Amino acid sequence: MAMNYIQTIGFIGTGVMGEPMCRHLATKSGVTVLAYDSNAAPIERLAAHGVVASTVHDMAQKADIIFLSLPSGDVVRKVIEGEGGLLSECHAEQIIVDLSTSPLDLTRELGAKLEERGILFADAPIMRTRAAAEAGTLAVQVGASDAVFHAIEPFIRTFASDVNHMGGIGAGQVVKLLNNMVLYETVLALSEARAIGARAGVDPEKLFVALSKGSADSFALRNHGFKSIVPQDFPEQAFPVAYALKDLKYAQALAQHVGVDATGAQNLIDCFEKAIAAGHGSLYAPAISLVFEGK
């Protein structure tokens, strides 16, 4: 599908990350943007930027590309395969792009089912923070055919500064799951370091500044470490512990599927589960630090 034939884009899921992505599409793409969410508030805010409220059915009839930004693979399956879902409502040559983090096996299964009906599919999970979503500087890893990638890339670039074609369907999810695994294993190490250092009499701020000057420096340290773990500030309305646990379970399932004993990932899952059991499941994911602070 050539870009000049794309007249209308649909967007399903305008949550914390989806709303700014949808806004960027509406203000930068030059095409009509339709949006649906079960929560009316973000749709009302997006109207000021030219986004048109829609239903899934109407979107399936009108949109050339439909983006999904949903909280889990289960919700992605429901939107695609459920009653009145995109699998039954869309038509050949439409493109569905899953920006969500979904299990690899589900992604490939849904891609195959859509392909049987001539519907094109790409997995394009997003990386980076809420601030990056607001700024339009997300990183997106895409699993798709060459033709589909070239059709959707200009639109993804309205909300992402780094867009990489990783391979066929599923490749984007592999990269995203491993990114989150490595990120939060590092967050776990930083959480342990803060607790150990503080109990040994070293100020956490000074400790993390020292780490940032040495070989322990990292994105996790500069963002999650200084902004959340040092001050012990873990707001709600951000990527929560419960979501991070979901992603790590997807990564662990992938590891098992390919025959890798990912002990670090399992240790991290155990830590997330302890944080949830302690009542921290809705807090920003670096709140696993609280487990080591005895809270």
Buried (B, 14 or more C-beta within 10 A) or exposed (E): BEBEEBEBBBBBBBBBBBBBBBBBBBBBBEBBBBBBBEEEEBBEBBEEEEBBBBEBBBBBBBBBBBBBBBBBBEBBBEBBBEEEBBBEBBEEEBBBBBBBBBBBBBBBBBBEBBEEEEBBBBBBBBBBBBEBBBBBBBBBBBBBBEEBBBBBBBBBBBBBEEBBBBBBBBBBBBBBBBBBBBBBBBBBBBBBBBBEBBEEEBEBEEBBEEBBEEEBEBEBBEBBBBEBBBEBEBEEEBBBBBBBBBBBBBBBBBBEEEEEEBEBBBEBBEBBBBBBEBEBBBBBBBBBBBBBEEE
